[in-house]
């Protein structure tokens, strides 16, 4: 099933039974690929039942697209098997690295935006798409620092990757807000510079506000609370440019009730039907 231009949520085991018992009105579900790479058991039983009712998007967190070394071939094979098993409407991964040699790190780490990095990431994406026999989406990262050796602005780097590989893009609006706050960028200018024509999915999530050693705002991408009002505003700006788009509510820690999670998804759907122009969104935010 294709992913409709509606809101979806990340599927969590805590909500399996309620979803199957109530069959709520929701656009789609998304799962982390690595949580379903085992051969069987209850996770697959529930996922198979939900997949029969709803479109599914698959989101990877372990391919380590930005790593200096080669892609893990066993991981790529298991990913291919999982995609063949569930036929998701979309498959996405992160612009990040999480492995070094045989060591795997429980984090999504940034990299400098240079010509060397560009060649490596493009080569890895080409390999993934050729192996899977389908297009992947690349997600923009949440970042906290900039590399002095970077020679591309992030939107320009992502645009170049997309042009070289033909991959699609997943625009994480919350990551744009987090990175823009942490690095003192203009988030609206980031969106204006982003290759929006290649975007096929959007992510929204909550973050934790902190401060750095100089008492400047520092946002941590924690996915453990509702979407912030400033992220909703930026999302409305994006939707004003793109129109309705598959939009995922990511909530991975301190999980709420199914009702609260579903309500967040309905807020996204309300934005998709508001018909506010980007100019009106920006003016509303400065009023």
Secondary structure, 3 states (H helix, E strand, C coil): CCCCCCEEEECCHHHHHHHHHHCCCCCEEEEEHHHHCCCCCHHHHHHHHHHCCCEEEEECCCCCCCCCCCCCHHHHHHHHHHHHHHCCCEEEEECCEEEECCEEEEEEECCCCCHHHHHHHHHHHHHHHHHHCCCCEEECCCCCCCCCCCCCCHHHHHHHHHHHHCCEEEEEHHHHHHHHHHHCCCHHHHHHHCCHHHEEEEEEECCEEEECCCCCEEEECCCCCCCCHHHHHHHHHHHHHHCCCCEEEECCCCCCCHHHHHHHHHHHHHHHCCCCCHHHHHHHHHC
